[in-house]
């Protein structure tokens, strides 16, 4: 499967959603966005650095 390219805007919106997810898991947020949890984890890590 090819790696889709996501816009910076999409990534930032995903990060905001993940940071304000309440009691939902990151896995749930990733599923809602139709992305892998590992992608979301990487974006969050890169954003913190």
C-alpha distance (Angstrom), angle and dihedral (degrees) to the residues before:
residue distance angle dihedral
X1 . . .
X2 3.79 . .
X3 3.78 119.3 .
X4 3.78 107.6 -110.6
X5 3.78 116.9 -138.2
X6 3.77 115.4 -126.0
X7 3.78 123.6 -159.3
X8 3.78 120.1 -114.2
X9 3.80 87.7 -116.1
X10 3.82 91.3 56.4
X11 3.82 90.7 48.2
X12 3.80 92.5 49.7
X13 3.80 91.5 48.7
X14 3.81 89.5 49.5
X15 3.81 90.6 50.4
X16 3.81 91.3 49.8
X17 3.79 91.0 48.7
X18 3.80 91.4 48.5
X19 3.80 92.4 48.8
X20 3.82 91.2 49.7
X21 3.80 98.2 40.3
X22 3.79 97.7 120.4
X23 3.78 110.4 -156.9
X24 3.81 95.2 -15.2
X25 3.79 119.5 110.7
X26 3.79 124.6 -117.6
X27 3.80 86.5 -114.5
X28 3.82 89.5 59.5
X29 3.81 91.9 48.7
X30 3.81 91.6 48.9
X31 3.80 91.0 49.1
X32 3.81 90.7 50.3
X33 3.82 89.6 52.9
X34 3.81 92.5 44.1
X35 3.81 92.6 -122.4
X36 3.79 132.5 116.7
X37 3.78 119.7 -92.9
X38 3.80 88.8 -126.9
X39 3.82 90.1 59.2
X40 3.79 90.9 50.3
X41 3.82 90.6 47.1
X42 3.81 90.7 51.8
X43 3.81 93.0 48.5
X44 3.80 91.0 49.8
X45 3.80 91.5 48.4
X46 3.81 93.0 48.4
X47 3.79 90.9 47.4
X48 3.82 91.7 54.2
X49 3.80 93.1 51.1
